[in-house]
Amino acid sequence: MAVPFSYSIRNLWKRRLTTILTVSGMALVVFVYAAVLMMATGLQKTLVETGSENNVVVVRKGSTSEVMSGIERNQASIVEMLPQVAIGADGQRLVAKELVVLIALQKRGDETTSSISNVIVRGVQVTSVPLRPQVKLVSGRMFKMGSSEVIVGNSIAKGFKGVGLQGTLNWGMRTWTVVGIFDAGNTGFSSEIWGDVDQVMQAFRRPVYSSLIFMLQDPADFIQATTTIETDPRLKLEAKRETRYYLDQSEMMAKFLRILGTSLTVIFSIGAIIGAMITMYSAVANRTAEIGTMRALGFRRRDILLAFLAESLSLGFIGGVVGLFFASFMQFITVSTVNFQTFSELAFKFTLSPGIIIEAMAFALFMGFIGGMLPALRASRMNIVDALRAA
Amino acid sequence: MMILKILFRNAFHNKLRSGLTILGIAVAILAFGLLRTVINSWYAGVEAASTSRLVTRNAISIIFPLPISYKEKIRQIDGVKIVSYGNWFGGIYIDEKNFFANFCVEPKSYFELYPEFVLDPLQKKTFLADRKGFVAGRKLAAKYGWKLGDTVTLKGTIYTGNWDFVLRGIYHGRDETVDESQFFFHWDYLNETIKKTVPRRADQVGFYMIGVIRPDVAPDTAIAIDKAFKNSLAETLTETEKAFNQGFIAMSGAIVTAIQMVSFVVIIIIMAVVANTMAMTTRERTGDYAIMKTLGFGGKEITILIFGESLVITLTGCAIGMILTYPAAKAFGSTLANFFPTFLVSTETLYYDVVAAILIAFLAAIIPTRHAIRIRIADGLRRIG
């Protein structure tokens, strides 16, 4: 017969201070683990949602981001005429030639602590808007083509100085007025500034486009379209699905965060496992007589082992639940930092996914298991007579 | 002396538990030390930067170039001693994973500006004479096994195509804070090549590095340079190299803050573990304390005993952790050489370690001490085990 589970639970309750201290150590480890994974997931999710499966991004061969890329006007017009490009409701080809540059802007905050960061300015065409259905104006109006007007993403409007509605920016010896603020949800576009591509090109003296975005008439045409582009000797361009393009941009940073998170947690967990081990060893030592009595009553070695393991796994379980409970509040936080890969500012939210919950819980139980195994073995190996005499 | 003996006897009364606790503290102090070192390495570029060097770049942002014609204009400005220039090349060696900084520079003035990059005079001569030559840091060359005369090909990301270079020199740092993992080649090589392929991008530089005559004239010189190009097509932003590097760090500020916070979390975790140990110890020794009280010892003595025991355990763990930090930092630094060119444990980190250990000892002892002092003699004696 197995030792009832309530025995283990009541033991934990009996020594509350110790239980609380051990659990809080484990909870902190789980919290850090979950928080870092949530950051990596949030970053990746934001960039993946930025792209759309039906859209194709064309950049210069070898460039890893739009900022590095350059497409000459004549190359752009060749791509524009691809037969696979979708046609919009008003008969227009759904293709946009865009220019992406970085500008340095000052972050909000008091004069001494606020820092400068790079923000993406995207020169767009009329067709850029239907290609990005996520982008919605929330205040003000759309900029007029051919004017020095821009609209800004809400993350930028919130995080940077002087880019609120009617704010002005200076580049290329011109003054640009912010006439609208757009919300692109949880995507990278929320961290961009948009203006008319021809005006932006003029101002920055960049006579080339950075990228070309077009919608496929039929998603299955992708391979055909890319081979046409990549084999054309006049072009020297490469095409990627927009989802793939943005996923690639998140890879390095997400990997960095995951490695950081995992290695930190492994080190931390040693501390927490030792904590659990100390607690369980002393639980066994304090209850030597009790163990002897149970053995004398007929409980087998295996039952004792399982009872102590259950106690230690419960410690891990509670630690995991508490850690995840606090980590789930991190979802309300939006961080804005520079993505190393594109070298520009990107705002994203901590995101809790079912995968993270499972991983974190498994990790917590693992800590409990490792911490409890040796003490439980010691308990189960006790000699009945010696144990009874200890009392 | 007597008290020390009691403290050590008490601390190691339960060898298994004390051993585990000390191990836990050692790991925590090790983690704390490594994290502080990571943060320090992040700022290593700022520390190594000189205040007598200025960086001039395009005011719009770092991705925009400046015309080469600015060189002569900058040279005429008061306070300027040497003007060098270069571009970030951003080339990839075989795979994107093999990241290292690669620049094209005007080599003669650049090495004059950076006396901390030590290059053999003979190698320098052959490098200057070969337009396709490049110079690599000692660590970088060792990592990929490059030897003098080897040809290395980089795939351009900003400037398309495959670029061949010949290793003509290996520089080493004047001291160990110098980054020995950079790659420099001739600006002329880049410029002459793109003149043929993309003429509109030729004769442009990414940044000017300027040496001033004395560090104290740097601020005024910076202002004078920016003023000279005000209201032009390419306005400039000039700052000291230190401020420039600081600006780069500030961009990844969120991550640095996160690591900083996490380094404190590890202290809190271990605090919970030590507090747990101390709580168990005092619970077991309730009878002892009751006897001491009967003998006439007061709360003060008991407090000293518990705090002292806690200190003995944490400081022992701390010492082990500090000793382990050095080999760990060495191993860590060599695996992450890509991210952190210099990875050195600073003395400051060691002070932090000791402060953290003492803090843990005191905070962990507070609640158990309160319990021990409050317990009534009769209750303490009645309690067994």
Interface residues (C-beta under 8 A of the other chain):
Chain A: L17 T18 L21 T22 S24 G25 L28 V29 F31 V32 V36 M39 R60 K61 G62 S63 T64 V67 M68 V101 L102 I103 A104 S115 I116 S117 N118 W171 G172 M173 F204 R205 P207 K236 L260 L264 I267 F268 I270 G271 A272 I274 G275 M277 I278 T279 Y281 S282 N286 V335 S336 T337 V338 F340 F343 E345
Chain B: L16 R17 L20 T21 L23 G24 V27 A28 L30 A31 L34 L35 A59 I60 S61 I62 I63 F64 G90 E96 K155 G156 T157 I158 T160 G161 R200 N231 L233 L237 G247 A250 M251 S252 G253 A254 I255 A258 I259 V262 V265 V266 I268 I269 I270 A272 V273 A275 N276 T277 A279 M280 I367 G385
